[in-house]
Amino acid sequence: MDRTVNYSEKIPNNVSLGEDRALQRALEHWQPEFLNWWRDMGPDGSLNHDVYLRTAVSVERDGWAQFGYVKMPEYRWGIFLNPVQPGNTIRFGDHKGQPVWQDVPGEHRANLRRIIVTQGDTEPASVEQQRHLGLTCPSLYDLRNLFQVNVEEGRHLWAMVYLLHRHFGRDGREEAEALLTRRSGDADNPRILGAFNEKTPDWLSLFMFTYFTDRDGKFQLSALAESGFEPLARTTQFMLTEEAHHMFVGESGVSRTIQRTCQVMNEIRSDDPAKIRAAGAIDLETIQRYLNFHYSVTVDLFGADQSSNAAAFYSSGLKGRFEEGKRTDDHVLKGANYRLLHVVDGKLVEYEVPMLNALNEVLRDDYIKDSVGGVERWNKVIEKAALPFRLKVPHKAFHRKIGALAEVRVSPDGRLISEAEWNANQDKWLPTSEDRAFVSSLMGRVVAPGKFASWIAPPLTGINRQPADFEYVRFN
C-alpha cells in the first residue's frame, strides 16, 4: 500500500484498488448513487460554488493535505488507509498478543459489520442535518468550514463503505446501499443513532454539534483505531486526522460567539438577556442551555451504562478503549471493576460492576473529561472580558434518554428531582422554542469577504494562513 493517494483513478485510493477488479466495479457502481445522494441531500444550493477546500494527498501526519478551489460535486472522495505496520499484534482482550486480522474472523463477522454500519451511518446523517445551514452562514470563512466538514463526512462514509464492500460480500453491498437510503429525522427510515436525527437549525447548534457530537466521533474512532481487525484500525486512524478540524470548528465557533456576546455586554454595560438580545448578540444563559442540550444528547451516544455488547467487542479484540496503549492494566479486564451510578432511596449513588460490562461508561467518562477542557477555555474568554458568568457542563445524569439514568429526573447540578420540579425548571435548563426562534432570527446570510454577522467575532487567523478578507467561497 502506498502512502500517497492515486488521483488518476476514478476512485482515488491508496489501497491498490485496481488490483481487485470485482471490488473496483462494485464501488464504481456505488459511486454514482453516492453522488445522487450528495446532490439531493448535501449542502443546499452549493453545487456550483468554488470552495477553498483541503484534499488529502497522502496519509502522512505532516503535509497530508493541499488547498485549492473545488466544486463540491467534483471533490475527489476516495479511500485512504494508514500504512500497514508489520508485526502488529492485538493489544487487548482474549486474543491479546496474537497477530492482527487482515480478514474478518467468521465468528466476529456480525459484530464487526454492526460496528462499521453504525459508524458509517453517522457520516451522511450529519451532512443531512446541516444541509440548509449554508443559506444562513455568518461569513465566508464559516461557510467554507461547514463545507469542509461536509466533504470530509462524505469521505468518512466512503471509508466505511470500502470496508463493507471489501470484507462483507453481498451483505456489505446491501448495507452500503442502505447507508444512502436512511434519512436524518425521517419518521419511517431514520438514522440509527438518536442524536443524528435531531435538527441542526442554526449555527449555534452547528458549533455545539461539532464540539460535542464530533468529539464523540473522536472517542469512538479512537476506540476502533485499536481494533484487532487491522483494516478498520488503519481506516479510523486516518479519519481521526480529519476529525480534529471538525472539533476545531465547534470549539472556535462557540468561543467566537461568546467573545462577541461579552463585547456587547461590556458595550451596553448590562447582563440582562433581553438587552443583550436587543443588541444583536446571544446571551450567555441561552448559550448555557444549548450547551446542556447538545452535551446531554451526545453523552447518550455512548450507550447503556452496562452493555454485554461492549464487553463482547472488547474481549473479542474488535473495539478497544480510548488510548488503550497508554493504560497500565492487563488489557484483559477479567477481574477489574468500575463504578456506575444508580438510584437508591431517592439518591444517586455509586456501585461497582465488572469493568468489561461498563466499557461504554469508561469511554463516556473519558469523553466527559475531554469535553470539560474546552468549556474551561470558553470560560477564559468570559473571564478575560471581566464578567462573572461561567459556563458549566451539566451532571452526566442530566437529561438522559438511554441507560439506567433515563428513568430519573436529574438537575444540571446532579440533584435527583421530581417530575414536577423538572417541568417547572426545564425552560431554564434546555433551549426553549423562544430561544431557538431568537437564535434563528439572527441567522442572516453574510457572504462579503472579510465581513461577519453581528452575533459572532472574527477568527484570530484564516485558513491556511489566508488574510481576513480572503474569498473562501466563490459563487457562480
C-alpha positions in Angstrom: 0.0 0.0 0.0 1.3 3.5 -0.9 1.4 6.4 1.5 0.4 8.8 -1.3 -3.1 8.9 -2.9 -3.5 8.0 -6.6 -5.8 10.7 -8.1 -5.5 9.3 -11.6 -8.1 6.7 -10.9 -11.9 7.1 -11.0 -11.9 6.5 -7.2 -8.8 8.0 -5.6 -7.2 5.5 -3.3 -4.0 4.2 -1.7 -5.3 0.6 -1.3 -4.3 -0.7 -4.8 -8.0 -0.8 -5.8 -7.1 -1.5 -9.4 -5.7 -4.9 -8.4 -9.2 -6.1 -7.4 -11.4 -5.7 -10.4 -14.6 -7.1 -8.8 -14.3 -4.7 -5.8 -13.5 -1.8 -8.1 -16.6 -2.4 -10.2 -18.8 -2.7 -7.1 -17.5 0.6 -5.8 -17.8 2.3 -9.2 -21.4 1.1 -9.2 -21.9 2.7 -5.7 -20.2 5.9 -6.7 -23.0 7.5 -8.8 -25.5 6.5 -6.1 -23.4 8.5 -3.6 -23.2 11.5 -6.0 -27.0 11.4 -6.4 -27.4 11.3 -2.6 -25.0 14.3 -2.4 -26.9 16.3 -4.9 -30.2 15.5 -3.1 -29.1 15.7 0.5 -25.8 17.6 0.5 -25.4 21.3 1.2 -28.4 23.2 -0.2 -27.7 25.4 -3.3 -24.0 24.8 -3.3 -23.4 22.6 -6.4 -21.8 25.4 -8.5 -19.7 27.1 -5.8 -15.9 27.1 -6.0 -14.9 26.3 -2.4 -11.4 26.6 -0.9 -11.0 23.1 0.4 -8.2 20.9 1.6 -7.8 17.5 -0.1 -5.7 14.6 1.2 -2.6 13.8 -0.9 -1.0 11.3 1.5 -1.6 9.6 4.8 1.4 11.1 6.5 0.7 13.2 9.6 2.7 16.1 8.2 1.8 17.7 4.8 -1.0 15.3 4.1 -3.3 17.9 2.5 -3.3 20.5 -0.2 -5.6 23.5 -0.5 -7.4 24.8 -3.6 -10.8 25.7 -5.1 -13.1 22.8 -5.8 -16.7 22.5 -6.8 -18.0 20.1 -4.2 -19.7 17.6 -6.5 -16.2 17.3 -8.1 -14.4 16.7 -4.8 -12.3 13.6 -5.1 -13.8 11.4 -2.4 -11.8 8.2 -2.1 -10.3 5.5 0.1 -7.3 6.2 2.4 -5.9 3.8 5.0 -2.9 4.4 7.2 0.1 2.2 6.3 0.4 -1.4 7.5 2.7 -1.7 10.5 4.5 -5.1 10.1 4.3 -7.4 13.1 1.3 -5.7 14.7 -0.5 -7.8 17.4 -3.8 -7.4 19.1 -3.3 -5.3 22.2 -6.3 -6.3 24.3 -9.0 -8.9 25.0 -8.9 -12.6 24.8 -6.7 -12.6 21.6 -4.1 -10.2 23.1 -0.6 -10.8 21.7 -1.9 -12.7 18.6 -1.3 -11.3 15.1 -3.9 -8.7 13.9 -6.5 -9.9 11.4 -6.4 -8.8 7.8 -9.7 -10.6 7.0 -12.9 -10.8 9.1 -12.8 -13.7 11.5 -16.0 -15.7 10.8 -17.2 -15.7 14.5 -16.9 -11.9 14.6 -18.5 -11.1 11.3 -21.9 -9.9 12.5 -20.4 -7.7 15.3 -17.9 -6.1 13.0 -20.5 -5.4 10.4 -22.7 -3.8 13.0 -19.8 -1.6 14.3 -18.9 -0.5 10.8 -22.5 0.2 9.7 -23.3 2.2 12.9 -20.2 4.3 12.4 -20.9 4.7 8.7 -24.5 5.8 9.3 -23.4 8.8 11.3 -21.4 10.3 8.5 -24.2 11.1 5.9 -26.5 11.8 8.8 -24.6 14.9 9.9 -24.4 16.1 6.3 -28.2 15.8 6.1 -28.6 17.6 9.5 -26.5 20.5 8.3 -27.6 20.8 4.7 -29.5 24.1 5.0 -27.0 26.0 7.1 -25.1 27.4 4.2 -28.1 29.6 3.5 -27.6 31.4 6.8 -23.8 31.5 7.2 -22.3 34.2 9.4 -19.3 34.6 7.0 -17.5 33.1 4.0 -14.9 31.8 6.5 -17.6 29.8 8.4 -19.3 28.7 5.1 -16.0 27.2 3.9 -15.5 25.4 7.3 -19.0 24.0 7.0 -18.4 22.7 3.5 -15.0 21.2 4.6 -16.7 19.3 7.4 -19.4 18.1 4.9 -17.0 16.8 2.3 -14.9 15.0 5.0 -18.0 13.4 6.5 -18.7 12.2 2.9 -15.2 10.7 2.7 -15.6 9.0 6.1 -18.7 7.4 4.6 -16.6 6.2 1.8 -14.1 4.7 4.3 -16.8 2.6 5.9 -18.4 1.6 2.5 -15.0 0.4 1.3 -14.7 -1.9 4.3 -18.3 -3.2 3.8 -17.6 -3.9 0.1 -14.1 -5.3 0.6 -14.8 -7.6 3.5 -18.6 -8.5 3.8 -19.7 -9.6 0.3 -23.3 -9.3 -0.6 -24.3 -8.3 2.9 -21.8 -5.5 2.8 -23.0 -4.2 -0.5 -26.6 -4.2 0.7 -25.6 -2.3 3.9 -23.7 0.2 1.8 -26.8 0.9 -0.3 -28.9 1.3 2.9 -26.5 4.0 4.1 -27.8 6.1 1.3 -31.5 5.4 1.8 -31.9 6.3 5.5 -32.6 9.9 6.2 -31.9 12.0 9.3 -35.1 12.7 11.2 -37.2 10.6 8.8 -40.2 9.1 10.6 -40.2 5.8 8.6 -36.5 5.3 7.9 -34.4 7.4 10.3 -30.7 7.2 11.0 -29.5 4.6 13.5 -28.5 6.8 16.5 -30.8 9.3 18.1 -28.5 12.3 18.1 -28.2 12.1 14.3 -32.0 12.5 13.9 -32.0 15.8 15.8 -32.4 19.1 13.8 -29.4 21.4 13.4 -31.4 24.5 12.6 -28.9 27.3 13.3 -25.2 28.0 13.6 -25.0 27.9 17.4 -26.4 24.4 17.1 -23.8 23.5 14.5 -21.0 24.8 16.7 -22.3 22.8 19.7 -22.7 19.7 17.5 -19.2 19.9 16.0 -17.8 20.5 19.5 -19.7 17.9 21.4 -21.0 15.3 18.9 -17.9 15.2 16.7 -16.0 14.8 19.9 -18.0 11.6 20.4 -16.7 10.7 17.0 -13.2 11.2 18.2 -13.6 8.8 21.0 -15.5 6.2 19.0 -12.9 6.3 16.2 -10.1 6.2 18.8 -11.6 3.0 20.3 -12.0 1.5 16.8 -8.4 2.5 15.9 -7.3 -0.1 18.5 -9.2 -2.9 16.7 -7.6 -6.2 16.1 -9.2 -6.1 12.6 -6.4 -4.1 11.1 -8.2 -2.6 8.0 -10.7 -1.0 10.4 -7.9 0.3 12.7 -6.0 1.7 9.8 -9.1 3.4 8.3 -10.1 5.1 11.5 -6.6 6.2 12.3 -6.7 8.3 9.1 -10.2 9.5 9.8 -9.0 10.9 13.1 -6.7 13.2 11.2 -9.7 14.9 9.7 -11.9 14.8 12.8 -9.7 17.3 14.6 -10.8 20.1 12.2 -14.4 19.3 12.9 -14.0 19.8 16.6 -11.9 23.0 16.0 -14.9 24.4 14.0 -17.1 23.8 17.1 -14.8 25.0 19.8 -13.7 28.1 17.9 -17.2 28.9 16.7 -18.7 28.8 20.3 -15.7 30.8 21.5 -16.2 33.5 18.9 -19.9 33.6 19.7 -19.1 34.1 23.4 -16.4 36.7 22.6 -18.9 38.8 20.7 -21.5 38.4 23.4 -19.0 39.7 26.0 -18.1 42.6 23.8 -21.8 43.6 23.6 -22.3 43.1 27.4 -19.4 45.5 28.1 -20.6 48.0 25.5 -24.1 48.2 26.9 -23.0 47.7 30.5 -25.7 45.1 31.2 -26.1 41.4 31.8 -29.8 41.5 31.1 -30.5 38.8 28.5 -33.3 40.9 26.9 -31.0 43.9 26.4 -28.2 41.6 25.1 -30.6 40.1 22.6 -31.9 43.5 21.6 -28.2 44.5 20.8 -28.0 41.5 18.4 -26.0 39.0 20.5 -26.8 35.7 22.0 -27.0 35.9 25.8 -24.8 33.6 27.9 -27.8 31.9 29.5 -29.0 30.8 26.1 -25.6 29.5 25.2 -25.6 27.5 28.5 -29.0 26.0 27.6 -27.7 25.0 24.1 -24.6 23.5 25.8 -26.8 21.5 28.2 -28.8 20.1 25.3 -26.0 19.1 23.0 -23.8 17.7 25.8 -26.6 15.5 27.2 -27.7 14.2 23.8 -24.1 13.3 23.0 -23.5 11.6 26.3 -26.3 9.2 25.4 -24.5 8.2 22.2 -22.1 6.1 24.3 -24.9 3.7 25.0 -26.2 2.0 28.1 -24.2 2.1 31.3 -23.9 -1.7 31.3 -23.5 -3.5 28.0 -22.8 -7.1 27.2 -22.1 -6.0 23.6 -19.4 -3.6 24.7 -17.9 -6.5 26.8 -18.0 -8.8 23.8 -16.5 -6.2 21.4 -13.6 -5.7 23.8 -12.9 -9.4 24.7 -13.1 -10.3 21.0 -10.5 -7.7 20.1 -12.9 -5.7 18.0 -13.1 -2.3 19.8 -10.6 -1.1 22.5 -10.7 1.8 24.9 -9.5 5.3 24.2 -5.7 5.3 24.3 -5.6 1.6 25.1 -1.8 1.6 24.7 -1.3 4.2 27.5 -3.2 2.2 30.1 -1.3 0.2 32.7 -3.7 -2.6 33.5 -3.6 -6.1 32.0 -5.8 -5.1 28.9 -7.9 -8.2 29.5 -10.0 -6.8 32.5 -11.4 -10.1 33.7 -11.0 -9.2 37.3 -11.4 -5.4 37.1 -14.3 -3.3 38.3 -15.7 0.1 37.5 -18.1 2.4 39.4 -21.5 3.3 37.9 -24.4 5.5 39.1 -27.8 4.3 40.1 -30.7 5.4 42.4 -31.0 4.1 45.9 -33.6 5.6 48.3 -34.1 8.7 46.2 -30.4 9.4 45.8 -27.7 8.9 43.1 -25.1 6.5 44.5 -22.1 4.7 43.0 -21.8 0.9 42.8 -19.2 -1.4 41.3 -19.7 -3.7 38.3 -17.3 -5.7 36.3 -15.3 -3.3 34.0 -15.9 -5.4 30.9 -19.7 -4.7 31.2 -19.0 -1.0 31.9 -16.8 -0.1 28.9 -19.5 2.3 27.5 -19.2 4.2 30.8 -15.4 4.1 30.7 -15.5 5.7 27.2 -18.2 8.2 28.3 -16.2 9.3 31.3 -13.1 9.8 29.1 -15.2 11.9 26.8 -16.6 14.0 29.7 -13.1 14.8 30.9 -12.1 15.9 27.4 -15.3 18.0 26.9 -14.8 19.9 30.2 -11.4 21.2 28.9 -13.0 23.1 26.0 -15.7 24.6 28.2 -13.0 25.9 30.6 -11.3 27.6 27.6 -14.7 29.2 26.8 -14.8 30.5 30.3 -11.4 32.1 29.9 -12.9 34.2 27.2 -15.6 35.4 29.6 -13.0 35.9 32.4 -10.8 38.0 30.1 -13.9 40.2 29.5 -14.1 40.7 33.3 -17.5 39.2 33.5 -18.6 36.9 36.4 -20.7 34.4 34.4 -19.2 30.9 34.0 -20.5 28.1 31.7 -20.8 24.6 33.3 -21.0 21.1 31.9 -24.2 19.6 33.4 -24.1 16.4 35.5 -23.8 13.3 33.4 -27.2 12.1 34.7 -28.9 15.2 33.4 -31.5 14.8 30.5 -30.6 11.2 29.8 -32.7 9.1 27.4 -30.6 5.9 27.4 -29.5 3.5 30.2 -30.4 3.3 33.9 -30.4 7.1 34.3 -33.1 7.6 31.7 -35.6 6.5 34.3 -35.0 9.5 36.6 -35.0 13.3 36.5 -31.8 15.0 37.5 -30.9 18.7 37.7 -27.8 20.1 35.9 -26.1 20.2 39.3 -26.8 16.5 40.0 -29.8 16.6 42.3 -32.5 13.9 41.9 -35.7 15.8 41.4 -39.4 15.2 41.0 -41.2 15.3 37.7 -43.0 18.5 38.9 -39.7 20.2 39.7 -38.3 19.2 36.3 -41.4 20.6 34.5 -41.1 23.8 36.4 -37.4 24.3 35.6 -36.7 22.7 32.2 -37.1 26.0 30.4 -34.2 27.3 32.5 -32.0 24.3 31.6 -32.8 23.5 28.0 -33.4 25.7 24.9 -37.0 26.8 24.6 -38.9 27.4 21.4 -38.4 31.1 22.1 -34.6 30.6 22.4 -34.5 28.8 19.1 -36.7 31.4 17.4 -34.4 34.2 18.6 -31.2 32.5 17.5 -32.8 31.7 14.2 -33.7 35.4 13.8 -30.0 36.3 13.9 -29.1 33.9 11.1 -28.9 36.4 8.2 -26.5 35.4 5.5 -23.2 37.3 5.3 -21.1 36.5 2.3 -19.0 39.6 1.7 -15.3 38.7 2.0 -14.0 39.7 5.5 -17.5 40.5 6.9 -19.1 38.8 9.8 -22.6 38.6 11.3 -23.2 40.8 14.3 -23.5 37.9 16.8 -20.0 36.4 16.2 -16.5 37.7 16.4 -14.0 37.1 13.5 -11.4 34.3 13.9 -7.9 35.0 15.1 -6.3 33.6 11.9 -7.5 32.5 8.5 -7.5 29.0 6.9 -4.1 28.0 5.6 -2.7 31.5 6.7 -5.0 33.3 4.3 -5.9 37.0 5.0 -9.0 38.1 6.8 -10.8 39.2 3.6 -9.9 36.0 1.6 -12.6 34.8 -0.8 -13.1 31.3 0.7 -16.2 30.6 -1.5 -16.8 31.9 -5.0 -20.4 32.0 -6.1 -21.1 31.1 -9.8 
